[in-house]
Amino acid sequence: MDRLALRRFTIRALLASKHDGVDIDAIGDDTQLGSGGLAMGSLALLQAFVAVENKFGIIFDDAAVAGATFSTVGEVVNFVDSVIGKRQPITGEF
């Protein structure tokens, strides 16, 4: 999946709990997650991470998520992109 598709999916996951009808293309990387932006709470952010995990078959490291601070959409997209980029393809025989 290319970065643009990953970004669009991640934003859809962030918006899943509310914001129906929001134009994804109008949301910039600098859009705030909290007040003054999407007004997302921590539960909505966790739900977005679960949606991303389910879509890509990954599991975010709890310590990495708990230790991070996400203020903007771009920070979340970059985090997701970095985790997906570190996945090792499964090759060879078992």
Stockholm file with secondary structure:
# STOCKHOLM 1.0

chainA/1-94         MDRLALRRFTIRALLASKHDGVDIDAIGDDTQLGSGGLAMGSLALLQAFVAVENKFGIIFDDAAVAGATFSTVGEVVNFVDSVIGKRQPITGEF
#=GR chainA/1-94 SS CCHHHHHHHHHHHHHTTSCTTCCGGGCCTTCBSSTTTTCCCHHHHHHHHHHHHHHHTCCCCHHHHHHCCCCBHHHHHHHHHHHHHTCCCCCSCC
#=GC SS_cons        CCHHHHHHHHHHHHHTTSCTTCCGGGCCTTCBSSTTTTCCCHHHHHHHHHHHHHHHTCCCCHHHHHHCCCCBHHHHHHHHHHHHHTCCCCCSCC
//
